[in-house]
């Protein structure tokens, strides 16, 4: 199994601010474990609802899967909203670039 060195933070369920996510506490912890942390573009945009939000989340996820420097994905927040993103994902790209994805739900 490939060693995980760089993790990509995605937000497939909801977009919150870094402050709402308490990123100032858990990002340093990940870094203290020797991990590099890369945030997706929309992960910390803040709570909002707008046309194209699901597509933007999917684009972030696909960018992380396609990036060979990202070894694993971490979901910044849990929730049922992630199910709505599924139809916008390219599963061929995911299959060609398999990576563990870690997350939780509330």
Buried (B, 14 or more C-beta within 10 A) or exposed (E): EEEBEBBBBBBBBBBBEBEBBEBEEBBEEBEEEEBBBBBBEBBBBEEEEEEEBBEBBBBBBBBBBEBEEBBBBBBBBBBEBBEBBEEBBEEEEBEEBEBEBEBEEE
